[in-house]
Amino acid sequence: MAFSPRTLIQRYRHHETHFQFLYSTFTRSRRDKHKSSSSSSSFGCQSRGDDLKKLYRNDWLSPKELLQIFESIDSSSVLSALSHVSKRKDYKPNEAFYSLIITKLGHAGNFDAIVALLAEIKAQKSCRLSDEFFYNVIKVYGNVGGRINRAIETLFEMKDFNCWPSVKTFNFVLNLLVSSKQFDIIPRVYLGAIELGIEIDACCLNILIKGLCECGRLDDAYNVLDEFPKQGCRPNLRSYSTIMHSLCEHGRVYDAFELLTRLENEGISPDTITFNILISGLRKQGKLEEAIELLDRMMLKGCKPNLGSHQQVLYGLLEAKQFVRAKCFMNQMISRRFRPSFESYKLMILGLCTENLMEEVDLVLQHMVRHGFTPRMGMWRKTLETMFTTVDCGLSSSSSSKLIDEILLDSR
């Protein structure tokens, strides 16, 4: 063999010194940053204390000054500060102020106080609120507090504040329901669009498609495509890609290809993501040759494959245990300036070892290190075990295992 086990490891281990240097530099930088932030933090606390004192002075505060003071107040202290400032004669809250208070109360987890504040605003009718204000309230309920039901209630209560929701706010609530997998509530909210004066748009229908796909109702999602013209809009690439992805996940790859034909007939050009969905679907079905053919077809259609396109094909070759062919494809990827994943390098090396192709392993290791990856101990062990089995060293199995342990220990 042209190289010894120790030489092979030392060839790729010397770069670890560089990583250790980077690590020490990084940790030193973090310590310095921590000291700096500690210093600035103490200054910040003093600044917040000075701002808070302004609330207890008799100096007149403009709405802008009031907003600046509350921006610096900690979320846990905002309620007591609000109680005090509301007694001042110059207290004239506006939408920006209320929005800030609600955001801070949300981060403090005080959602009962938000309900009480909204009730107070509604009773006083002293401040006109916009859709953007309620969008923020709903966002706080949904994203910060996970209170989806309260977010829905707020959406339908907006009209009580003489404010009507925009389609953006309506769609946000629908998306919350999909994200939280509350699929049974989606139809009720969707049907409430007429009551709220919402004109359904493509984004809204795409959210419905996403929800139906996530709960496995693929045929219903497919039928939503026919709803678009009824609402005066057209399905877009996202509409089709969402359904295609779900079809592929459920093993219905050829149904996904039918949708590809349909969207092209409607004058919509598939993009790289669309093709990647199909390539992934073919790979998972074991239809590797069709996946490779589709990769070539992409380029013929003027759609440039990306790293994901190539990575799916590479994984397919590795899963099919076509390691030599996978190595050739990996070289093709690298020539196109795509970096294979660590996992694909790992599978490649282990696969080539099973076929005793040590020269190929050496070349793959070179590419791996050149791309900034560090081979793990298990990969080295497998490589050395293969080397000792392919070369008659006159050692017993236990002696070979002991020698491998010594080599790995010396190379650390």
N, C-alpha and C positions, 0 to 999 in steps of 0.2 A: 504493500500500500504506500502511496506517495507521501502520507503524512501520519504522524503518530497521534494517539489520543490526547496526550498532553499538549502537543503543538496545536491541534485543532481547537481545543478550548482556549489556550492562551491567545490564539489569533483573534478571538472575539471577546475575550475578557478584558483586554487592556483598555477598552473604551470605558469601563466602569469607573476608572479613576476620574474621568471627565464628569460623569454623572454625580460622583461623590462631591466634586468641587462645586457643581451647580447646586446640589442639595444644601451644602454648607452655606453657600452664598444666599440661597433662598431663605433658609432659616434665620440667618443673621439679618437679612432685610426685613423679615417679619418681626423680629425682636425690636429693631429700630423703629419700625412702623408702630408697634404696640406702645413703645415709650412716647412717641410723638402723639399718638391718639389719646394716651392717658393725660398728657399735658394739655392738649386741646380740649379734652373732656372736662377737666377741672375749670378751664376758662369758660367753657360753655355753660357749666352749672352756675357760675357767678353771673354770667350774662342773663340766664333765665331768671335768676333771683332778682336782678335789677328790673327786668321787664314786669315781673309779678308785682313788685312794689308800686308800680305806676297805677295799678288798679285801685290801690288804697289811698292815693293822693287825690286832692281836689282839682288837679289840673284837668282841663277839658281834653277829652280824647275823641279824635275823629274816627270814623268807621275804618279808615285805613290803618290808623295806629292800633285800634282795638284788634284788628285782624293780625297784625304783626306780633302783638303781645301773646295772643292765643296760639299762634304758630309755634312759639317757643315754650309753651307750657306743656308739661308731661301729660300724657293721656290719662293717667290715673288721677290727676289733680284738676282736670278740666271741669268736672261737675261742680266742685266747690267754688272754683273761680267764676263759673257761669252764674251761680247763685248770687255771688256778691255783685258782679258787674250789672246784673239785671235790675239792681236797685238804684243804680246811678241815673242821674237826670239826663246825662248825655248818651244813654244807652239807646242806640238806634240800629238794631241788627239788620243786615241785608242778607241776600241769598248766599254770597260768598262766605259770610260769617257762619251761617247755619250749616252750610255744607262742610266747613272745617270742623265744627263741633261734632257733627254726626260721624265724620270720619274718625275723629279721635275717640269718641265714645265706642265706636265699633271695635277699634284696636284695643280698647280697654275691656272689651267684652260686656259692656253695659248696654244691652239692647233694649231693656225695659225703659231706660232713660231716653233712648231714641224715640220709642213709641210715645212717651209722655211729651217730648219736645215737639213732635209732629202734631200731636193733639193740641198743644198750646198755640202753635203757629196757625193751625186751622181755625181755632176759636178767635184769635186776635185779628186775623185777616189784615195784618199790618204790612205783610211782605208778599209780593207777587213772586211765585216760584216758577222756574222754567223746567222744561223736559230734561235738560242737562242736570239739574239739581236732583230730580227723582231718579235719573239714571245712576247717579252716584250713590243715592240711598239704597237702591236695589242691589248695586254692586257690593256695598258694604254688607248688606244682609246675606247675599249669596256667596261671595268670594271670601269674605272675612269671617262671617259667623256661621256659614252653612245653613242659614235659616231660609230655605227655599220657599216654604209656605208663606212666610212673611214677605218675601220678595214679590210673590204672586199677588198677595193682598194689596201691597203698595201700588203695583201696576194698575189694578182695578179701582183703587181709591184716588188716583191722580185727578180724575174729573171732579172730585169733591173739592179740590183746591183750584178749580177753574184752569186746569192744565190737562192737555190731552197728550198721550204718549206718542212719540215718533215711532216709526217702524224699527229704528235702531234699538230703542229701549225694549220694544216688544220682542224683537229677535234675540236680544240679550237674555230675556227671561226664558224663552224657548230653549236657548242653548244651555242655560243653567239646568233645565230639566233633563236634557239629553246627557249632560256631563255627570249629573247625579243619578242617572239611570231611573228617573221617575217617569217611565214611559206611559203609564196609565193616566197621568195628569195632562200630558201634552195635548190630546184631542180637545179637552175642555178649554184650555188656554187658547188653542188655535181657533176654535169656534167663537171665542170671545172677541176676535179681531173686529167683527162688525160693530159690536157694542162700543168698542174703543175707537172706532173710526179709522182703523188701520187698513191701508191698501197693501195686500199681500204682494211681496216681491220675490225675486228668484232666490235671494239669500234665505228668506223664510222657508221656502219650499225645500231648499238644500238642507236646512236644519232638520226638517221633517224626514227627509231621505236618510240622513245620518242616524237619526233616532230609530227609524224602522230597521235599518241595516244592523244596528248594534243589538237590537232585541231579536234578530233573526227573521224578521218578516220581510224577506227579500222580494217576494212577489208584490206585496203592498208598496214597497219602495219603488219598484218598477212602475207601478200604476201611477205614482205621483208624477212621473214624467208627462203623463197625459193631462195633469192638472195645470201645468204651466200656461198653455195657451188660453185656458179658461180664465186665468187671472191676468191675462194681458202681458205675459212675459214669456221668455224662451229659456229652456234648460241650457246650462253652460257646461263647460268641460268638467267643472267640479261636480255637477249633478251626476254625470255619467261615471266619472272616476270613482266616486264614493260607492256606487252600486257595483261597479266592476271589481273593486277591491274586496267587497263583501262576498261576491259570487266566487271569486278565486279562493277566499278563505274557506268557503264551504265546498270546495272541490268542483264548482261549476264553471270551469275555465272556458269551455266552448260557448257557454251563455254570455260570458264576458266578451268573447270575440264577436258575438252577434251585436252586442252594444257598440263595440268599436266600429263595426260596419255602419250601424245606424247613425252614430254621431258624425262620421265622415260624410254620409249621405246628406246630413243636415248642414254641411258646410263648416263643421267644427274641426279644427286641426288638433290631433292628439299631441301631447307634449311628452317630454322625457319621463315624467312621473307616470303617465298613463301606460307607456310601454313597459316601465319597470314593474308595474302591478301585474301585467300579463306575463312578463318573463319570470317573475317570482312565482306566479300561479303555475306556470308550466313546470318550473323546477320542482315545486312541491309535489306535483303529480308524476314526477319522474320522466317527464317528456323533455329530456335534455336537448336532443337534436332540434326540436321545434323552438326551444328557447334560444339556441345559438342562431338559428335561422331568423328569428324575430329581431335579434340584436343587429344582424346585417340589414334587415328590412328597415329598421329605424333610420340607418344612415342613408338608405336609398330614398327615404321620404323626407330627407333634409332635417331629421331630428337627431341631434347630437347625443350619443350615449354618455352618461356620466359614470362616476365611480360606482354608484349603486347598480347600474346596468351590468357592468363587468363583474362586480362582486357576486351578484346572484348566479351568473354563469359559472364563475369559479367555484362557488360553493356546490353547485350542481355536479361539476366534474369531480370534486373531492368526495362528495357523498356517493358517487358512482364508482369510487375507487380507481378512477382513471388518472393516476398520479402523474405519469409522464406527460400526458396530454394537458393536465392541469398546470404543470410547470411551464409548458410552452405558452399556454394562455396567460399565465402570470407574467412571463417575459413580454408578451404583447401588451398587457396592461401597463407595465413599467415603461415600455417604449412610448406609450401614449400619456405618460406622466401621471398615472394613477397609482396610488400607494395601496397595495393589498393590506387587509386587516391583519392584526396579530393572530387572530383565530385561524385565518386561512394559512398563514405561515406555519402555525403549530400543526394543523392537520396535514399539511404538505410534508413536513419533516417526518412526522410519525408514519405517514403513509409510505414515503420513500424508504424509510427504515424497514418496514415490513417486507418490501421487495428487494432489500439489500443493495439499493442503489446509492452507495456512499459518496461517489463522486458528485452525484446530483444533490445529495444532502449538503455537501460542502458549498456548492454554488448557491443554494437557497439560503443557507446561513449567512453568506456574504451579503446577499440582497437584504436579508432581514435586519442585520446590524446597520447596513447603509441607510435603511429607512428609520433608524432610531429605536428599534425594538431590542430588548434584552432577552435572549433565550432563557427560559426557566429551567430549574434544576431537573424536572421530569423529562424535558426534551434532551438535555445533556445525557442523562442516564440512559434513555432509550437509544440515543446515538452510539454511546460507548458500548452498550450491550450488543448492538448490532455489529459493531466493528470487531468485537471479540469473538462473535460467533462466525463471522465471515472469514476470519483469519485464524489459522490453527496455531495458537500460542502455546500449546502443550500444557494448558492450565485446566484444572478442574473447575466445575461450576462455582463452587464456594470460593476458590482462589480468585477467579475472575471477578466475582462480586466484591470481594475484599479489595482488590486492586482498583476497581471502579470507584469505590468509596474513598480510597486514598487520593486518587486523581482529582475527584470532585472537591475534596477537602483542601488539597494543595492549591487548587485554582481559585479558591474564594478570595 
